[in-house]
Structures are given as C-alpha cells and as structure tokens.
Amino acid sequence: MGSTKRRYGKEEFARRGDAIYENNVRPEVTADDDGKFAAIDIESGVYEIDVDKLTACDRLRTRVPDTQIWTVRVGSRYVTRFGGRQRSTS
C-alpha cells in the first residue's frame, strides 16, 4: 500500500484535525472510548475509533482510500507519551 501525499501544511492539517475532533468526534465518544485512538479524515470528517492506532487508520483507509489522517488519543492531549511516569510517594 502506497502512502498518501499530504495536501495541507502542518498547521492547517492540525487545525482541521483538531476542529473536527472537538466539534464532531468528541461529543460522540463515551467513557468506554477513553484511551482509544480516533483516526480522522480531515477532509470529510469520517472517523474510526479503536484501541489500536493502526487498526483505526486501516479501517479509515478502507472507507476513505485517499484519506488525510489526523490521529487523536481520546481523553488525552497526546497521541504518544515518551518517558516514564513519576511514581506516587503516598
């Protein structure tokens, strides 16, 4: 499977993805979706949610073959976290 060429600059890509997530996806997610990945097509607003990021992206590509994918982790500001967590001392 070939890669899709990005049709927008980084800032526009992020702006579109965040707007669709906030306006269309976030109101539809439930507590059961917390921690899952949302793969969003920034042109059509079509999205898929799955616990596995690649599975969500693959399902989205099946629905929208030339998709421009923006990924978000439901309930988090970050898609991926680097480094460890600080241990609680209590």
VEXNU-613721 format. One record per atom (N, C-alpha, C, O): z, x, y; residue in one letter; residue number from 1. Coordinates in nm, 3 decimals, padded with zeros to 5 digits. Layout:
<pts>
{z = Z, x = X, y = Y, type = a, seq = NUM};
...
</pts>
This chain:
<pts>
{z = 00.000, x = 00.084, y = -00.117, type = m, seq = 1};
{z = 00.000, x = 00.000, y = 00.000, type = m, seq = 1};
{z = 00.000, x = 00.089, y = 00.124, type = m, seq = 1};
{z = 00.086, x = 00.176, y = 00.137, type = m, seq = 1};
{z = -00.095, x = 00.069, y = 00.215, type = g, seq = 2};
{z = -00.103, x = 00.147, y = 00.336, type = g, seq = 2};
{z = -00.004, x = 00.101, y = 00.440, type = g, seq = 2};
{z = 00.049, x = -00.010, y = 00.432, type = g, seq = 2};
{z = 00.022, x = 00.186, y = 00.537, type = s, seq = 3};
{z = 00.115, x = 00.147, y = 00.642, type = s, seq = 3};
{z = 00.041, x = 00.072, y = 00.753, type = s, seq = 3};
{z = -00.080, x = 00.090, y = 00.773, type = s, seq = 3};
{z = 00.114, x = -00.011, y = 00.822, type = t, seq = 4};
{z = 00.058, x = -00.089, y = 00.933, type = t, seq = 4};
{z = 00.076, x = -00.011, y = 01.061, type = t, seq = 4};
{z = 00.185, x = 00.041, y = 01.089, type = t, seq = 4};
{z = -00.029, x = -00.001, y = 01.141, type = k, seq = 5};
{z = -00.022, x = 00.071, y = 01.268, type = k, seq = 5};
{z = 00.056, x = -00.013, y = 01.370, type = k, seq = 5};
{z = 00.031, x = -00.133, y = 01.386, type = k, seq = 5};
{z = 00.149, x = 00.052, y = 01.437, type = r, seq = 6};
{z = 00.229, x = -00.015, y = 01.538, type = r, seq = 6};
{z = 00.141, x = -00.053, y = 01.656, type = r, seq = 6};
{z = 00.064, x = 00.030, y = 01.706, type = r, seq = 6};
{z = 00.152, x = -00.176, y = 01.701, type = r, seq = 7};
{z = 00.069, x = -00.225, y = 01.811, type = r, seq = 7};
{z = 00.144, x = -00.235, y = 01.944, type = r, seq = 7};
{z = 00.088, x = -00.279, y = 02.044, type = r, seq = 7};
{z = 00.269, x = -00.194, y = 01.944, type = y, seq = 8};
{z = 00.351, x = -00.204, y = 02.066, type = y, seq = 8};
{z = 00.428, x = -00.074, y = 02.083, type = y, seq = 8};
{z = 00.454, x = -00.003, y = 01.987, type = y, seq = 8};
{z = 00.465, x = -00.044, y = 02.206, type = g, seq = 9};
{z = 00.551, x = 00.070, y = 02.233, type = g, seq = 9};
{z = 00.691, x = 00.044, y = 02.180, type = g, seq = 9};
{z = 00.725, x = -00.070, y = 02.148, type = g, seq = 9};
{z = 00.772, x = 00.148, y = 02.170, type = k, seq = 10};
{z = 00.907, x = 00.136, y = 02.113, type = k, seq = 10};
{z = 00.993, x = 00.034, y = 02.187, type = k, seq = 10};
{z = 01.062, x = -00.046, y = 02.124, type = k, seq = 10};
{z = 00.989, x = 00.036, y = 02.319, type = e, seq = 11};
{z = 01.073, x = -00.054, y = 02.398, type = e, seq = 11};
{z = 01.031, x = -00.199, y = 02.380, type = e, seq = 11};
{z = 01.116, x = -00.287, y = 02.363, type = e, seq = 11};
{z = 00.900, x = -00.225, y = 02.383, type = e, seq = 12};
{z = 00.851, x = -00.362, y = 02.364, type = e, seq = 12};
{z = 00.877, x = -00.409, y = 02.222, type = e, seq = 12};
{z = 00.912, x = -00.526, y = 02.201, type = e, seq = 12};
{z = 00.861, x = -00.321, y = 02.124, type = f, seq = 13};
{z = 00.887, x = -00.353, y = 01.985, type = f, seq = 13};
{z = 01.033, x = -00.398, y = 01.969, type = f, seq = 13};
{z = 01.060, x = -00.502, y = 01.909, type = f, seq = 13};
{z = 01.125, x = -00.320, y = 02.024, type = a, seq = 14};
{z = 01.269, x = -00.350, y = 02.015, type = a, seq = 14};
{z = 01.302, x = -00.477, y = 02.093, type = a, seq = 14};
{z = 01.380, x = -00.560, y = 02.045, type = a, seq = 14};
{z = 01.245, x = -00.493, y = 02.211, type = r, seq = 15};
{z = 01.273, x = -00.613, y = 02.292, type = r, seq = 15};
{z = 01.232, x = -00.739, y = 02.217, type = r, seq = 15};
{z = 01.308, x = -00.835, y = 02.212, type = r, seq = 15};
{z = 01.112, x = -00.738, y = 02.160, type = r, seq = 16};
{z = 01.064, x = -00.855, y = 02.085, type = r, seq = 16};
{z = 01.151, x = -00.882, y = 01.963, type = r, seq = 16};
{z = 01.191, x = -00.996, y = 01.939, type = r, seq = 16};
{z = 01.181, x = -00.777, y = 01.887, type = g, seq = 17};
{z = 01.262, x = -00.794, y = 01.767, type = g, seq = 17};
{z = 01.401, x = -00.848, y = 01.797, type = g, seq = 17};
{z = 01.448, x = -00.940, y = 01.730, type = g, seq = 17};
{z = 01.466, x = -00.792, y = 01.898, type = d, seq = 18};
{z = 01.600, x = -00.839, y = 01.935, type = d, seq = 18};
{z = 01.597, x = -00.982, y = 01.987, type = d, seq = 18};
{z = 01.686, x = -01.061, y = 01.956, type = d, seq = 18};
{z = 01.495, x = -01.017, y = 02.064, type = a, seq = 19};
{z = 01.485, x = -01.153, y = 02.118, type = a, seq = 19};
{z = 01.467, x = -01.255, y = 02.006, type = a, seq = 19};
{z = 01.531, x = -01.360, y = 02.007, type = a, seq = 19};
{z = 01.380, x = -01.226, y = 01.912, type = i, seq = 20};
{z = 01.358, x = -01.319, y = 01.800, type = i, seq = 20};
{z = 01.485, x = -01.331, y = 01.716, type = i, seq = 20};
{z = 01.521, x = -01.440, y = 01.673, type = i, seq = 20};
{z = 01.552, x = -01.219, y = 01.693, type = y, seq = 21};
{z = 01.677, x = -01.225, y = 01.615, type = y, seq = 21};
{z = 01.779, x = -01.313, y = 01.686, type = y, seq = 21};
{z = 01.837, x = -01.402, y = 01.624, type = y, seq = 21};
{z = 01.802, x = -01.289, y = 01.813, type = e, seq = 22};
{z = 01.903, x = -01.365, y = 01.887, type = e, seq = 22};
{z = 01.869, x = -01.514, y = 01.900, type = e, seq = 22};
{z = 01.957, x = -01.599, y = 01.888, type = e, seq = 22};
{z = 01.742, x = -01.545, y = 01.924, type = n, seq = 23};
{z = 01.702, x = -01.684, y = 01.950, type = n, seq = 23};
{z = 01.668, x = -01.765, y = 01.826, type = n, seq = 23};
{z = 01.693, x = -01.885, y = 01.823, type = n, seq = 23};
{z = 01.612, x = -01.701, y = 01.724, type = n, seq = 24};
{z = 01.562, x = -01.776, y = 01.608, type = n, seq = 24};
{z = 01.640, x = -01.751, y = 01.480, type = n, seq = 24};
{z = 01.671, x = -01.844, y = 01.405, type = n, seq = 24};
{z = 01.673, x = -01.625, y = 01.454, type = v, seq = 25};
{z = 01.734, x = -01.589, y = 01.326, type = v, seq = 25};
{z = 01.886, x = -01.607, y = 01.329, type = v, seq = 25};
{z = 01.942, x = -01.673, y = 01.242, type = v, seq = 25};
{z = 01.950, x = -01.550, y = 01.427, type = r, seq = 26};
{z = 02.097, x = -01.553, y = 01.433, type = r, seq = 26};
{z = 02.156, x = -01.693, y = 01.425, type = r, seq = 26};
{z = 02.256, x = -01.712, y = 01.356, type = r, seq = 26};
{z = 02.098, x = -01.793, y = 01.493, type = p, seq = 27};
{z = 02.154, x = -01.929, y = 01.481, type = p, seq = 27};
{z = 02.143, x = -01.987, y = 01.339, type = p, seq = 27};
{z = 02.214, x = -02.082, y = 01.307, type = p, seq = 27};
{z = 02.056, x = -01.931, y = 01.256, type = e, seq = 28};
{z = 02.034, x = -01.983, y = 01.121, type = e, seq = 28};
{z = 02.115, x = -01.913, y = 01.013, type = e, seq = 28};
{z = 02.130, x = -01.968, y = 00.903, type = e, seq = 28};
{z = 02.169, x = -01.794, y = 01.040, type = v, seq = 29};
{z = 02.242, x = -01.721, y = 00.937, type = v, seq = 29};
{z = 02.381, x = -01.780, y = 00.919, type = v, seq = 29};
{z = 02.438, x = -01.841, y = 01.009, type = v, seq = 29};
{z = 02.436, x = -01.760, y = 00.798, type = t, seq = 30};
{z = 02.569, x = -01.808, y = 00.765, type = t, seq = 30};
{z = 02.660, x = -01.690, y = 00.736, type = t, seq = 30};
{z = 02.615, x = -01.576, y = 00.736, type = t, seq = 30};
{z = 02.786, x = -01.719, y = 00.712, type = a, seq = 31};
{z = 02.881, x = -01.613, y = 00.678, type = a, seq = 31};
{z = 02.839, x = -01.542, y = 00.549, type = a, seq = 31};
{z = 02.869, x = -01.423, y = 00.532, type = a, seq = 31};
{z = 02.771, x = -01.612, y = 00.459, type = d, seq = 32};
{z = 02.723, x = -01.550, y = 00.334, type = d, seq = 32};
{z = 02.617, x = -01.444, y = 00.359, type = d, seq = 32};
{z = 02.595, x = -01.358, y = 00.275, type = d, seq = 32};
{z = 02.551, x = -01.449, y = 00.475, type = d, seq = 33};
{z = 02.446, x = -01.353, y = 00.509, type = d, seq = 33};
{z = 02.500, x = -01.226, y = 00.574, type = d, seq = 33};
{z = 02.425, x = -01.130, y = 00.594, type = d, seq = 33};
{z = 02.628, x = -01.224, y = 00.607, type = d, seq = 34};
{z = 02.687, x = -01.109, y = 00.675, type = d, seq = 34};
{z = 02.665, x = -00.982, y = 00.593, type = d, seq = 34};
{z = 02.699, x = -00.977, y = 00.475, type = d, seq = 34};
{z = 02.610, x = -00.879, y = 00.656, type = g, seq = 35};
{z = 02.584, x = -00.752, y = 00.591, type = g, seq = 35};
{z = 02.446, x = -00.743, y = 00.528, type = g, seq = 35};
{z = 02.404, x = -00.634, y = 00.489, type = g, seq = 35};
{z = 02.376, x = -00.854, y = 00.518, type = k, seq = 36};
{z = 02.240, x = -00.853, y = 00.463, type = k, seq = 36};
{z = 02.143, x = -00.805, y = 00.571, type = k, seq = 36};
{z = 02.178, x = -00.794, y = 00.688, type = k, seq = 36};
{z = 02.020, x = -00.778, y = 00.529, type = f, seq = 37};
{z = 01.916, x = -00.733, y = 00.621, type = f, seq = 37};
{z = 01.822, x = -00.847, y = 00.656, type = f, seq = 37};
{z = 01.782, x = -00.925, y = 00.569, type = f, seq = 37};
{z = 01.787, x = -00.856, y = 00.783, type = a, seq = 38};
{z = 01.685, x = -00.950, y = 00.828, type = a, seq = 38};
{z = 01.563, x = -00.867, y = 00.865, type = a, seq = 38};
{z = 01.570, x = -00.780, y = 00.952, type = a, seq = 38};
{z = 01.451, x = -00.895, y = 00.799, type = a, seq = 39};
{z = 01.323, x = -00.832, y = 00.832, type = a, seq = 39};
{z = 01.243, x = -00.936, y = 00.909, type = a, seq = 39};
{z = 01.216, x = -01.044, y = 00.859, type = a, seq = 39};
{z = 01.206, x = -00.902, y = 01.033, type = i, seq = 40};
{z = 01.145, x = -00.998, y = 01.125, type = i, seq = 40};
{z = 01.007, x = -00.950, y = 01.167, type = i, seq = 40};
{z = 00.990, x = -00.834, y = 01.205, type = i, seq = 40};
{z = 00.907, x = -01.039, y = 01.161, type = d, seq = 41};
{z = 00.776, x = -01.007, y = 01.217, type = d, seq = 41};
{z = 00.783, x = -01.037, y = 01.366, type = d, seq = 41};
{z = 00.806, x = -01.152, y = 01.406, type = d, seq = 41};
{z = 00.764, x = -00.935, y = 01.449, type = i, seq = 42};
{z = 00.783, x = -00.951, y = 01.594, type = i, seq = 42};
{z = 00.670, x = -01.028, y = 01.661, type = i, seq = 42};
{z = 00.680, x = -01.060, y = 01.780, type = i, seq = 42};
{z = 00.564, x = -01.059, y = 01.589, type = e, seq = 43};
{z = 00.455, x = -01.137, y = 01.648, type = e, seq = 43};
{z = 00.466, x = -01.286, y = 01.616, type = e, seq = 43};
{z = 00.442, x = -01.371, y = 01.702, type = e, seq = 43};
{z = 00.501, x = -01.319, y = 01.492, type = s, seq = 44};
{z = 00.504, x = -01.459, y = 01.451, type = s, seq = 44};
{z = 00.645, x = -01.518, y = 01.449, type = s, seq = 44};
{z = 00.661, x = -01.640, y = 01.456, type = s, seq = 44};
{z = 00.747, x = -01.433, y = 01.440, type = g, seq = 45};
{z = 00.885, x = -01.481, y = 01.429, type = g, seq = 45};
{z = 00.925, x = -01.513, y = 01.285, type = g, seq = 45};
{z = 01.039, x = -01.552, y = 01.261, type = g, seq = 45};
{z = 00.834, x = -01.497, y = 01.190, type = v, seq = 46};
{z = 00.865, x = -01.519, y = 01.049, type = v, seq = 46};
{z = 00.963, x = -01.412, y = 01.005, type = v, seq = 46};
{z = 00.951, x = -01.296, y = 01.046, type = v, seq = 46};
{z = 01.062, x = -01.449, y = 00.922, type = y, seq = 47};
{z = 01.160, x = -01.352, y = 00.877, type = y, seq = 47};
{z = 01.203, x = -01.377, y = 00.734, type = y, seq = 47};
{z = 01.185, x = -01.486, y = 00.679, type = y, seq = 47};
{z = 01.260, x = -01.273, y = 00.674, type = e, seq = 48};
{z = 01.317, x = -01.279, y = 00.540, type = e, seq = 48};
{z = 01.454, x = -01.211, y = 00.547, type = e, seq = 48};
{z = 01.472, x = -01.115, y = 00.620, type = e, seq = 48};
{z = 01.549, x = -01.263, y = 00.469, type = i, seq = 49};
{z = 01.683, x = -01.205, y = 00.462, type = i, seq = 49};
{z = 01.714, x = -01.171, y = 00.318, type = i, seq = 49};
{z = 01.690, x = -01.251, y = 00.227, type = i, seq = 49};
{z = 01.768, x = -01.050, y = 00.297, type = d, seq = 50};
{z = 01.805, x = -01.008, y = 00.162, type = d, seq = 50};
{z = 01.912, x = -00.901, y = 00.172, type = d, seq = 50};
{z = 01.925, x = -00.835, y = 00.275, type = d, seq = 50};
{z = 01.988, x = -00.884, y = 00.065, type = v, seq = 51};
{z = 02.090, x = -00.780, y = 00.060, type = v, seq = 51};
{z = 02.024, x = -00.641, y = 00.057, type = v, seq = 51};
{z = 02.086, x = -00.543, y = 00.099, type = v, seq = 51};
{z = 01.900, x = -00.634, y = 00.009, type = d, seq = 52};
{z = 01.826, x = -00.508, y = 00.003, type = d, seq = 52};
{z = 01.718, x = -00.507, y = 00.112, type = d, seq = 52};
{z = 01.635, x = -00.597, y = 00.119, type = d, seq = 52};
{z = 01.722, x = -00.405, y = 00.196, type = k, seq = 53};
{z = 01.629, x = -00.395, y = 00.309, type = k, seq = 53};
{z = 01.483, x = -00.394, y = 00.263, type = k, seq = 53};
{z = 01.399, x = -00.464, y = 00.319, type = k, seq = 53};
{z = 01.452, x = -00.313, y = 00.161, type = l, seq = 54};
{z = 01.314, x = -00.303, y = 00.114, type = l, seq = 54};
{z = 01.264, x = -00.433, y = 00.054, type = l, seq = 54};
{z = 01.147, x = -00.469, y = 00.071, type = l, seq = 54};
{z = 01.349, x = -00.505, y = -00.015, type = t, seq = 55};
{z = 01.311, x = -00.634, y = -00.072, type = t, seq = 55};
{z = 01.278, x = -00.733, y = 00.038, type = t, seq = 55};
{z = 01.179, x = -00.806, y = 00.029, type = t, seq = 55};
{z = 01.360, x = -00.737, y = 00.143, type = a, seq = 56};
{z = 01.333, x = -00.826, y = 00.256, type = a, seq = 56};
{z = 01.199, x = -00.791, y = 00.321, type = a, seq = 56};
{z = 01.121, x = -00.880, y = 00.352, type = a, seq = 56};
{z = 01.173, x = -00.662, y = 00.340, type = c, seq = 57};
{z = 01.046, x = -00.618, y = 00.401, type = c, seq = 57};
{z = 00.928, x = -00.651, y = 00.311, type = c, seq = 57};
{z = 00.824, x = -00.696, y = 00.359, type = c, seq = 57};
{z = 00.942, x = -00.628, y = 00.181, type = d, seq = 58};
{z = 00.833, x = -00.659, y = 00.088, type = d, seq = 58};
{z = 00.800, x = -00.808, y = 00.086, type = d, seq = 58};
{z = 00.683, x = -00.846, y = 00.085, type = d, seq = 58};
{z = 00.903, x = -00.892, y = 00.085, type = r, seq = 59};
{z = 00.878, x = -01.037, y = 00.088, type = r, seq = 59};
{z = 00.811, x = -01.079, y = 00.217, type = r, seq = 59};
{z = 00.725, x = -01.167, y = 00.217, type = r, seq = 59};
{z = 00.850, x = -01.016, y = 00.329, type = l, seq = 60};
{z = 00.787, x = -01.047, y = 00.457, type = l, seq = 60};
{z = 00.641, x = -01.004, y = 00.456, type = l, seq = 60};
{z = 00.555, x = -01.077, y = 00.505, type = l, seq = 60};
{z = 00.612, x = -00.887, y = 00.400, type = r, seq = 61};
{z = 00.472, x = -00.841, y = 00.391, type = r, seq = 61};
{z = 00.387, x = -00.933, y = 00.304, type = r, seq = 61};
{z = 00.267, x = -00.948, y = 00.328, type = r, seq = 61};
{z = 00.448, x = -00.994, y = 00.204, type = t, seq = 62};
{z = 00.376, x = -01.090, y = 00.119, type = t, seq = 62};
{z = 00.337, x = -01.213, y = 00.202, type = t, seq = 62};
{z = 00.226, x = -01.265, y = 00.187, type = t, seq = 62};
{z = 00.426, x = -01.257, y = 00.287, type = r, seq = 63};
{z = 00.400, x = -01.375, y = 00.372, type = r, seq = 63};
{z = 00.309, x = -01.342, y = 00.490, type = r, seq = 63};
{z = 00.224, x = -01.423, y = 00.527, type = r, seq = 63};
{z = 00.328, x = -01.224, y = 00.550, type = v, seq = 64};
{z = 00.251, x = -01.182, y = 00.668, type = v, seq = 64};
{z = 00.199, x = -01.041, y = 00.641, type = v, seq = 64};
{z = 00.266, x = -00.943, y = 00.672, type = v, seq = 64};
{z = 00.079, x = -01.029, y = 00.583, type = p, seq = 65};
{z = 00.028, x = -00.899, y = 00.539, type = p, seq = 65};
{z = 00.021, x = -00.791, y = 00.648, type = p, seq = 65};
{z = 00.046, x = -00.674, y = 00.618, type = p, seq = 65};
{z = -00.012, x = -00.825, y = 00.770, type = d, seq = 66};
{z = -00.026, x = -00.726, y = 00.878, type = d, seq = 66};
{z = 00.095, x = -00.731, y = 00.971, type = d, seq = 66};
{z = 00.082, x = -00.719, y = 01.093, type = d, seq = 66};
{z = 00.213, x = -00.749, y = 00.911, type = t, seq = 67};
{z = 00.334, x = -00.770, y = 00.988, type = t, seq = 67};
{z = 00.378, x = -00.648, y = 01.069, type = t, seq = 67};
{z = 00.350, x = -00.534, y = 01.033, type = t, seq = 67};
{z = 00.446, x = -00.675, y = 01.177, type = q, seq = 68};
{z = 00.511, x = -00.573, y = 01.260, type = q, seq = 68};
{z = 00.661, x = -00.596, y = 01.241, type = q, seq = 68};
{z = 00.719, x = -00.683, y = 01.306, type = q, seq = 68};
{z = 00.724, x = -00.517, y = 01.152, type = i, seq = 69};
{z = 00.860, x = -00.547, y = 01.106, type = i, seq = 69};
{z = 00.968, x = -00.480, y = 01.191, type = i, seq = 69};
{z = 00.965, x = -00.360, y = 01.216, type = i, seq = 69};
{z = 01.063, x = -00.562, y = 01.234, type = w, seq = 70};
{z = 01.185, x = -00.519, y = 01.300, type = w, seq = 70};
{z = 01.299, x = -00.557, y = 01.206, type = w, seq = 70};
{z = 01.306, x = -00.672, y = 01.163, type = w, seq = 70};
{z = 01.387, x = -00.463, y = 01.172, type = t, seq = 71};
{z = 01.498, x = -00.495, y = 01.082, type = t, seq = 71};
{z = 01.631, x = -00.493, y = 01.155, type = t, seq = 71};
{z = 01.655, x = -00.413, y = 01.245, type = t, seq = 71};
{z = 01.717, x = -00.585, y = 01.113, type = v, seq = 72};
{z = 01.850, x = -00.601, y = 01.171, type = v, seq = 72};
{z = 01.946, x = -00.625, y = 01.056, type = v, seq = 72};
{z = 01.913, x = -00.694, y = 00.960, type = v, seq = 72};
{z = 02.066, x = -00.568, y = 01.064, type = r, seq = 73};
{z = 02.170, x = -00.600, y = 00.966, type = r, seq = 73};
{z = 02.252, x = -00.714, y = 01.025, type = r, seq = 73};
{z = 02.309, x = -00.701, y = 01.134, type = r, seq = 73};
{z = 02.256, x = -00.824, y = 00.955, type = v, seq = 74};
{z = 02.326, x = -00.944, y = 01.002, type = v, seq = 74};
{z = 02.474, x = -00.911, y = 01.022, type = v, seq = 74};
{z = 02.540, x = -00.857, y = 00.933, type = v, seq = 74};
{z = 02.525, x = -00.945, y = 01.140, type = g, seq = 75};
{z = 02.666, x = -00.924, y = 01.171, type = g, seq = 75};
{z = 02.700, x = -00.784, y = 01.218, type = g, seq = 75};
{z = 02.818, x = -00.752, y = 01.232, type = g, seq = 75};
{z = 02.601, x = -00.699, y = 01.243, type = s, seq = 76};
{z = 02.627, x = -00.562, y = 01.284, type = s, seq = 76};
{z = 02.532, x = -00.522, y = 01.396, type = s, seq = 76};
{z = 02.422, x = -00.575, y = 01.408, type = s, seq = 76};
{z = 02.575, x = -00.429, y = 01.477, type = r, seq = 77};
{z = 02.488, x = -00.375, y = 01.583, type = r, seq = 77};
{z = 02.396, x = -00.268, y = 01.527, type = r, seq = 77};
{z = 02.302, x = -00.226, y = 01.595, type = r, seq = 77};
{z = 02.422, x = -00.222, y = 01.404, type = y, seq = 78};
{z = 02.348, x = -00.110, y = 01.347, type = y, seq = 78};
{z = 02.283, x = -00.150, y = 01.215, type = y, seq = 78};
{z = 02.341, x = -00.225, y = 01.137, type = y, seq = 78};
{z = 02.163, x = -00.098, y = 01.191, type = v, seq = 79};
{z = 02.098, x = -00.120, y = 01.063, type = v, seq = 79};
{z = 02.157, x = -00.024, y = 00.961, type = v, seq = 79};
{z = 02.185, x = -00.062, y = 00.848, type = v, seq = 79};
{z = 02.177, x = 00.101, y = 01.002, type = t, seq = 80};
{z = 02.230, x = 00.205, y = 00.913, type = t, seq = 80};
{z = 02.343, x = 00.278, y = 00.983, type = t, seq = 80};
{z = 02.337, x = 00.302, y = 01.103, type = t, seq = 80};
{z = 02.445, x = 00.313, y = 00.907, type = r, seq = 81};
{z = 02.558, x = 00.386, y = 00.963, type = r, seq = 81};
{z = 02.556, x = 00.526, y = 00.905, type = r, seq = 81};
{z = 02.539, x = 00.543, y = 00.784, type = r, seq = 81};
{z = 02.572, x = 00.627, y = 00.989, type = f, seq = 82};
{z = 02.578, x = 00.766, y = 00.945, type = f, seq = 82};
{z = 02.722, x = 00.813, y = 00.956, type = f, seq = 82};
{z = 02.792, x = 00.779, y = 01.051, type = f, seq = 82};
{z = 02.766, x = 00.892, y = 00.859, type = g, seq = 83};
{z = 02.901, x = 00.944, y = 00.861, type = g, seq = 83};
{z = 02.996, x = 00.849, y = 00.792, type = g, seq = 83};
{z = 02.958, x = 00.741, y = 00.748, type = g, seq = 83};
{z = 03.121, x = 00.891, y = 00.783, type = g, seq = 84};
{z = 03.221, x = 00.812, y = 00.713, type = g, seq = 84};
{z = 03.298, x = 00.722, y = 00.807, type = g, seq = 84};
{z = 03.279, x = 00.723, y = 00.928, type = g, seq = 84};
{z = 03.384, x = 00.645, y = 00.748, type = r, seq = 85};
{z = 03.472, x = 00.559, y = 00.825, type = r, seq = 85};
{z = 03.606, x = 00.629, y = 00.840, type = r, seq = 85};
{z = 03.647, x = 00.706, y = 00.754, type = r, seq = 85};
{z = 03.672, x = 00.602, y = 00.949, type = q, seq = 86};
{z = 03.804, x = 00.659, y = 00.971, type = q, seq = 86};
{z = 03.905, x = 00.579, y = 00.888, type = q, seq = 86};
{z = 03.904, x = 00.456, y = 00.890, type = q, seq = 86};
{z = 03.991, x = 00.650, y = 00.816, type = r, seq = 87};
{z = 04.090, x = 00.584, y = 00.733, type = r, seq = 87};
{z = 04.201, x = 00.523, y = 00.816, type = r, seq = 87};
{z = 04.243, x = 00.579, y = 00.918, type = r, seq = 87};
{z = 04.247, x = 00.409, y = 00.771, type = s, seq = 88};
{z = 04.359, x = 00.343, y = 00.836, type = s, seq = 88};
{z = 04.487, x = 00.417, y = 00.796, type = s, seq = 88};
{z = 04.504, x = 00.452, y = 00.680, type = s, seq = 88};
{z = 04.576, x = 00.439, y = 00.891, type = t, seq = 89};
{z = 04.701, x = 00.511, y = 00.863, type = t, seq = 89};
{z = 04.818, x = 00.416, y = 00.847, type = t, seq = 89};
{z = 04.932, x = 00.460, y = 00.842, type = t, seq = 89};
{z = 04.792, x = 00.287, y = 00.838, type = s, seq = 90};
{z = 04.904, x = 00.192, y = 00.826, type = s, seq = 90};
{z = 04.949, x = 00.172, y = 00.686, type = s, seq = 90};
{z = 05.042, x = 00.095, y = 00.661, type = s, seq = 90};
</pts>
